[in-house]
Amino acid sequence: MPTNQELIAIAKRVQLGNYQPAPLVITRASGCRVYDVEGRSYLDLCAGIAVISVGHSHPEVAKAISEQAVRLTHVSNLYYNDRAIELGAELQRRTGFDRFFFCNSGAEANEALIKLSRRYHYERGDEKRTGIVSALGSFHGRTIGALSLTGEPKYQKGMAPLMGGVKYVEFNRHKAIEKAVDEKTAAVILEPIQGEGGIVVASDDYLRKVRELCDSAGALLLFDEVQTGYGRTGRFLAREHSGVMPDACSLAKGIACGFPLGAIAVTEKLAGALPPGSHAATFGGNALACAAALAVLKVFDREALVENAESVGAYLGKRLEAIATSAPEAVLEARGKGLLRGIKLHSGLNPAGVLEKIRNRGVLLSLAGGDVLRFSPPLCISAEEVDEGVEVVELVLRGVK
Ligand SMILES: Cc1ncc(COP(=O)(O)O)c(C=O)c1O
């Protein structure tokens, strides 16, 4: 077997260089553990950045993928496939949304939301209503449309010209959004919790206010639930915490536990907003991806993973708050919901260095917003595994100044 360093030397010659991975080559994983090529084991509190919903290499998902692979993988959208129909029906039952379009990623789902919003108003004769209001600190993906919605200049550097018509407002501030939404606004897009932005939770009151504003201005309300959806926050969708129903939302990440799949979910009002021919995705909703997603939902039910995300997530939250108290020189605050949580580090610290120290002790985390340690473990994580991870994080944070 080659070593991590040998494989990384090849990676540096063959890969484009747009990533800066940690020096680990992961070759297998199970549940909440991943293993590098040299056999070292890590507790995975990153979970592919909130993707590994039911745990790594879940046998039921693996079985569904392999059985589907020998039955039917793809037929295009020129025909129906049974798996996509079943998945739509399952999501209808679980989300409160009525109709679904499947694609391959979060960015692609947000592209579909942009097109859907503009086309919806166009179909109603309101062609000038093309503006989109988005939040500063948001993250919606890397394609040009999704990047244009992303209210964080560092991701947009050198990529101009971006899509026009986007206004950015301060997140979670009533006054800022009140000023931005008008008769030209096609849609407002928000993450109920800003994930990449540093686990910043929108208040229920704010989300209700934005719903009211959109209703009175005739604009659509869109939630990006790519990171917050699929049980991550202890509800199937994060929107349920506030009770606010957007007109549409985007989903991806945990939907098929690592098999590429994205979706938009819309209410009946938007059913005809993208007429035949106006939007498509070759691979979107293929039978193989949908079979993986159906298996994920079965595991959600049998293992009560949304409930686990709520209860173990609350426990994780308490333990992180305790770290904020025990290591005040390192931690500013603990925040988040369910199993999407963060601890914000003091500005004097080197967040990448902290992450590395934690990794060297066998625990994987990711950074969000530059200085927030993000916890987004598999939804099947146990309280004992939380203890194991948190003890390492606490040890490291108490040692840094
Ligand atoms: C809220 C949110 N939207 C969109 C995306 C983009 O998803 P993808 O990388 O699948 O295109 C991400 C990815 O981190 C995300 O967190």
The ligand as an SDF file (V2000), in Angstrom:
LIG
                    3D

 16 16  0  0  0  0  0  0  0  0999 V2000
  -26.0780   26.6220    1.8330 C   0  0  0  0  0  0  0  0  0  0  0  0
  -25.3610   26.0590    0.6590 C   0  0  0  0  0  0  0  0  0  0  0  0
  -25.8570   26.2570   -0.5820 N   0  0  0  0  0  0  0  0  0  0  0  0
  -25.2570   25.7620   -1.6680 C   0  0  0  0  0  0  0  0  0  0  0  0
  -24.0960   25.0340   -1.5630 C   0  0  0  0  0  0  0  0  0  0  0  0
  -23.4340   24.5110   -2.8010 C   0  0  0  0  0  0  0  0  0  0  0  0
  -23.6160   23.1370   -2.8910 O   0  0  0  0  0  0  0  0  0  0  0  0
  -22.7370   22.2870   -3.9170 P   0  0  0  0  0  0  0  0  0  0  0  0
  -21.3340   22.3360   -3.4390 O   0  0  0  0  0  0  0  0  0  0  0  0
  -23.3600   20.9140   -3.8510 O   0  0  0  0  0  0  0  0  0  0  0  0
  -22.8990   22.9130   -5.2560 O   0  0  0  0  0  0  0  0  0  0  0  0
  -23.5360   24.8080   -0.3020 C   0  0  0  0  0  0  0  0  0  0  0  0
  -22.2790   24.0510   -0.1670 C   0  0  0  0  0  0  0  0  0  0  0  0
  -21.5910   24.1200    0.8240 O   0  0  0  0  0  0  0  0  0  0  0  0
  -24.1860   25.3250    0.8360 C   0  0  0  0  0  0  0  0  0  0  0  0
  -23.6970   25.1530    2.0660 O   0  0  0  0  0  0  0  0  0  0  0  0
  1  2  1  0
  2  3  1  0
  2 15  2  0
  3  4  2  0
  4  5  1  0
  5  6  1  0
  5 12  2  0
  6  7  1  0
  7  8  1  0
  8  9  2  0
  8 10  1  0
  8 11  1  0
 12 13  1  0
 12 15  1  0
 13 14  2  0
 15 16  1  0
M  END
$$$$
